Amino acid sequence: MRVTVTVGPDIYYAALVEDGTVPHEIQGRRRDGRRGMLRTPAGPRRRVHHPGARPARYVERARQAAVPAAEAAFAAAARGL
């Protein structure tokens, strides 16, 4: 018997939150693809420097918390076979 379990969100930026990001530049873009402006507390800017983000690891923590319950459920189901 083979069982596959998928854990995690299916939103496009989930990996960026889970794994973190390195420092990078963010450049404003308009819908037509041309350069645009970004709103910042210091006023409009064409580009800003993002300092990066530390990894959140919330999916990994949830997986680690769920493993014992999943193993117990699989063991109980296997005993019932």
Secondary structure, DSSP 8 states (H G I E B T S, - for coil): -------S--STTHHHHHH-B--EEEE-B-TTSSB--B--TT--BSEEEE--B----HHHHHHHHHHHHHHHHHHHHHHT-
